[in-house]
Amino acid sequence: AKTMMGAAQKQWFKDQLLAARDSEAPLIVWNSSVPFLSTNTGDDNWGAFQNERTELLQFIRDQQIKNIVIVSGDMHALAIDDG
């Protein structure tokens, strides 16, 4: 029953993925503010939400969404560094 997104946000996200796929967007960038591939079970990453993560990955596979990139991290902030 644990969820990172909640039912409404997850449905919105799936709808956005389908819309981008159907518009033949050249690239879909999913910016996750927490690590997606983490195996850590703390609540601040997707590792604690393995069922939901699997559900989303299966949705992406089943709907043949091929042009998606997930950018994630664990800093809990977004920034640009000019070096």
ChimeraX attribute file (.defattr): number of C-alpha atoms within 10 A of each C-alpha:
attribute: neighborCount
match mode: 1-to-1
recipient: residues
	/A:1	6
	/A:2	11
	/A:3	15
	/A:4	16
	/A:5	13
	/A:6	11
	/A:7	10
	/A:8	8
	/A:9	11
	/A:10	15
	/A:11	12
	/A:12	12
	/A:13	15
	/A:14	15
	/A:15	12
	/A:16	13
	/A:17	21
	/A:18	17
	/A:19	12
	/A:20	17
	/A:21	19
	/A:22	10
	/A:23	9
	/A:24	12
	/A:25	12
	/A:26	10
	/A:27	12
	/A:28	17
	/A:29	11
	/A:30	13
	/A:31	13
	/A:32	16
	/A:33	16
	/A:34	19
	/A:35	19
	/A:36	19
	/A:37	14
	/A:38	15
	/A:39	13
	/A:40	13
	/A:41	12
	/A:42	11
	/A:43	13
	/A:44	16
	/A:45	22
	/A:46	23
	/A:47	19
	/A:48	18
	/A:49	21
	/A:50	19
	/A:51	14
	/A:52	19
	/A:53	17
	/A:54	12
	/A:55	11
	/A:56	15
	/A:57	13
	/A:58	12
	/A:59	15
	/A:60	17
	/A:61	11
	/A:62	9
	/A:63	13
	/A:64	11
	/A:65	17
	/A:66	12
	/A:67	14
	/A:68	16
	/A:69	11
	/A:70	13
	/A:71	13
	/A:72	17
	/A:73	17
	/A:74	13
	/A:75	10
	/A:76	11
	/A:77	8
	/A:78	11
	/A:79	6
	/A:80	5
	/A:81	4
	/A:82	4
	/A:83	3
